[in-house]
Amino acid sequence: MQYYTVVADSYDEAERKARAMYGDGIRIHSRRDYTTGGGFLSRKRKRCEIVCYLASPSHDATHSSEKDISEFEKEARTPDPDTLSRDERLDTEVYREKPYSKEAAAILDSNHITDPLRSRLLDGIEDGPDAPMVLAERIASTVRIDYERQVKPRHFVVFIGPTGSGKTTTLAKAAYLYSHNDRSVGIITLDTYRTGAFEQIQAFGNALSIPVISAGAEDELIKAADRFSWKDHVFIDTMGISPKDKELKVRLRGMLSMLDRDRTDFVLVISASMKEEDVMEQYAAYSDFSPSTIAITKLDETETIGNILSFADKADLPLLFFTTGQKVPDDIEKASGSVVLEHMRETGLDMKRFRAQISLQ
């Protein structure tokens, strides 16, 4: 049996629309009333969705054939679509034919947002003048932001991520950000492998008036942590590891095991210019460390962060910071819904201008 979904502003209008489209032989299978919009970007709008089917014609209105009865019994056993799991809905005509805004879908595709986040964002959005606004509001409210760690990170904040992701500069920016929020901060670097790594982080520390200690072994890390025990936060820089570099990964894991896990946050640093599949590969390399949150870097090198949003959704990780350049301590800001929208193209919103106006008020 073929099912059809019709959406309108009211039940009566939806029924009239269904009869106009499919004839008087339609039968109503289910009804769902809901409201769209109503946020800071769009107005509320009541909607009614009906799922209907076409009744099979009968040659004798006073008698039903065994086939008709069998079809009726099958229909009677059909569950309400809202009670089905996502996998079950994928196997029904109701789910496959559920309408969504083609304009909203094009915006998500342009921003490289993939499933399952794409399907969740599109669910219930219909074509119309409000579609981009409704989508933008849904993106801002769906993306997880790590507000708790923005305000109150744990004692140890370990930055992990691939070489070239901007890990060291992002750590220096974040350390400065917290040091200017009445927090006492120290930096420990474990990167004794890369030439000039210590000199780079030490130069940042001197410029920002933040003490830096180098630790190349477990005992050195324990001593450094003890020297900074009175600090509110200790930011720890690590060496970048390749997914194939198992020895270095074991070495890093052994050193970090010296830290009290209950007092440690792991921040995964990812470049916004990376493809989603490359990000997933890097995440697999660092999954043993159970990262708590994500810092997205190099936003100035890409037009959209949809690839990172899709990854964050799959990995179930919230966003902590965004960085937009190499200047230390500048070019960093805390993640937020408005910042996310600022780096999404074709939404029809000028969030950069909007945020600038708000800051002037």
N, C-alpha and C positions, 0 to 999 in steps of 0.2 A: 504494500500500500504506500502511495506517495503522499508525503506530508508537505504542507506549505506554511510558511510563517509570514504573517502580515502585521505591520505595526502602524498605528495611527494615534491621534490625540485622545481618542475615547473608544470604548468598546463598540458602540453603535457605528462609529465611523470606520473602525477596523472591519466590522462585519460587512458593511456596505462596500467597502473597498475589496474585500475578499470575493463577494458575489459578483462585483463588476469584473474582476479579473478571471474568476474561475467558474462563474455561473451559479444557478440556484441549487445545484447538487452538492454544495459544500456542507460539511458537518464540522462543528467546532469540537476540537479534541481537548484543548486546554487554553487557559487565559492567564496572563501575567501583567499586573499593573506596577509601574515603577516611575521614578522621577529622574530626569537627567539634569546636569548642570547644578547651579546653586552655589558655586564657589566664587573665588575672587575674580575669575575670568569670564564667567557665564551666568545666565539667569536660569532659574528653575523651570522645568517643563514637564508636565505630566504626560505619560505615554502608556499605551495599552498594546500588548503583544498577544495575538491569538495564533494558535497552531491549528490548522484545519486540514481536512482531506476531502476527496470527492467520493460520494457514495456510489457504489456500483448500481447501474440501472437494473430494475427487476421487470421481467416480462409479465409477471402476475403479481399485482400489488397485494393480493390476499394470501399469497403463499410465498414462503421463503424456501429456496433450494438448500440442500445440505451445504453447498459451497458458500452460500450467503451466510448461513448460520456459523459455519466454521470461520469465515472472515470476521463476523461480528464478535465471536468469542476471542479471536486473536486480537482484535482491536481493544476489547474490554480489558485484556491483560496488559496492554501497552502502558507502561508507567508514565507518570508526569515527567517531562524532560528535566524539570528543576530538581528531581530526586536522583537523577543519574550522576555517576561519577564522570570525570572528564573523559576517561578512556571509553566508557560506555556511550557517551554522547558522540564520540568520534565515529561510532559504528551506526549512527542513525541519520536518516535523511533530514530530520529536524535540525540537527547540529550543522550538517554540511551546508544547508541552504539558509542558515541564519544570516540575515543581512548585516552588513557593516559598511562604514563609510569608505568608499574607494579613495577619496581625497586623504582621509586620515591614514589609510594603508600606504598610500604613495609617500606621505611624509615620513612614516616609520621606515619604509624601505630606503628612502633617500638618506636617512640617518643610520642605516645599517643595523637597525634593531631587529633581532631575530626571536623566534619562539624559544621558550614559552612566554616571554615577556610581551612579544608582539601581539599574540592572541589575547592576552589579558587586557592590554591597553585598548584594543579594538572592540572588545565585547560591549555591545549595546550602543556604540556610536554610529549614528546614521548620517548619510550625506545631507548637507545643508549648510547655511551660512555660519552656524555655530560649531561645526565639526572641528576646525582647527583649534578653537578656543577650548572646547571640551577635552580634546586630546592633550593640549598643553597642560591643562589643569590636572588631568589624570596622570601625566608623566611626573609632574611636580609632587603629587601626593603619593605616588606609587614607589618612586625611588627611595631606598632606605638611606637615611643620613645618620651618622653616628654622633648625635648631639651629646650623648653622655660622655664620650671620650674627648670631645672637643672642650668640654668644660672641666672634666675631672679624669684625666688619664691615670693609669697606675704608676707605681714608682719607677719601674723599668719600662722604657718604650723602645723596642727593638725594631729597626728598619731593615727589612729584607726585600730582596728583589734582584733582577738580573743586572749585569754590568751595562752601564749606559742608560739606565732608566732615570737617572737624576737622584739617586738615593742620598748621596752625601749632601748635596746642596739643599735638598728638601728637608733633611734632618736638621741642618743648620738653621734654616728658616723657621721650622717648627719650634726648635729649642728657643730661638729668640722670641718667638711669639708668646711662649709661656713665661719666659723670663721677664717679659714686660707686663705680666699679669700677676705681679706680686708672688711669683714662684721662684724658688731657688733651683737652679738647673746645672747639671754637669753633663759632659759628653765622654763616652768611651768608644774608641774605635778598635775593631777587631781585624780591620783590613791591613794586615802587615805584608800582604802578597803583592799588591799593585804598587808599582813604582810611583812615588810621590803622593800616595794616598794619605799618609799621616801628615805630611807637610801641608796638604790642601785643607784638611779638617782643622789642623792647628792654626792655620792662617785665619780661618773663619772664626775659631774660638777667640783668638786674640782681638780680632776686629769687633766681635760682639761681646767681649768681656765675659766669656764663658770658659771655664777650665776644661781642658781636654787631656785624657790619659790614653795611652796606647797599651793594648793587651794582646799578646800573641799566643798565649797558652792559658790553660784552665786556671792555674795558680795565680797568674797575673790578673785575670779577670776577677777572681775572688778578692784580691788585694785592692783593685781599683774600685770594685763595688763597695768594699768596706770603707775606703777613703771618702766615698760619696754617700755614705749611709745617711748622713744628715740632710741631704738634698731632698727636695720635694719630688723631683723627677730626674732620672738619669737616662739620657738618650744614647742608644748604642748603635753605632754604624757597623755594618757587616760587609764582608767581601761578596761580590757577585759570583754566583755559581751557575755553571751550565747544567742542563738536565742530564748530560752524559758524564759530568765530573762527580762520580760517586765518592771518591776519596775526600775531596774538599767538603762535600756535603756532610759526610760522617764527621769530619773534623769540626765543622761549624756546629753541628748538632751536639757534639760532645761538650763544646765550650758553653753553649747556651743552656745546657742542662744544669749548669752550675747556678743558674738564677732561680729564685723562688717563682714557680709558675703562677701562683695565685696573685703575685704582685707584678706580673709582666704582661704587657700588651705587645703583640706582633703586628706591625704595620706593613702590608704588602705594597710596594711601590711599583706602579705600572705606568708605562708611557702611553698617552692617549693615541699616539700614532701607530701603535701595534695593531695587527689584525686580531680578531677575536680568537681564531684558532691558535695563534702564537701566544696569546695571553693565557689560554687554557693550558698550553704546554708548560709555560713558566709556572703557573699555579700548581700544576702537578709536581713540579720540582720542589716547591716550597710547602706543599700540603702537610708534610710531616711536622711542620712547626705550628700548625693550626692558626693561621693568621686571623686576627680579630677584626681587621678593618682594612680599607684601601685608601692610599693616597694616589691621585691621578696627576701625572706630571706632563709637561710639554704640551699644554693645551694651545699654545701659540703655534704649534706645528701641524695642527689639524683643524678641519672645519666642523667636525661633529664628534661627540663622545658616545654615540649610540652603541658602538662595539663594546665599550667598557661597561655601559649600563646593562647590556645583555649578559656579559660575563658575570658581573656582580650579582645579577638575578640568579643565574645558574649556580654560582658558588655560595649564594645566600650570605653575602658580605655587604656591610654598609659602607658608605663613603665618608671619609674623614676630611681630607684636604684636596685642594686643587692648586697646581702651580702653573704659571703662565710665562715663565722666562727664567733667565739665569741670575738675575740680580738678587743678591743676598744682603739684607734680610727681606727685601721686597718680593713681589711676584708670588705671593702665597695668600690664599684665603680659605676660610672654612667652607666646607661643602654645604650647600643649601639647595632648595628647590629652584629658587630664582637663578642661581649660578648654573644649575643644570640646564635650564631653559635657555640661558644666554649662549650655551654652546650646542644648541640644537638648531639646525637650519630649516627654513621653509615653514616655520610655525606661524609666520605673520606677526611675530612679536619682537619688539626691540627692547629686550630685557636690560641691556646695558644702559640704555637711556633711561628706562624706568627706574633702575636702581640708583642712578646718578641723581634723579629728581628727588627720590625718597631721602637720600643722604643730605640734601640741601634743606629739607624741611625741619 
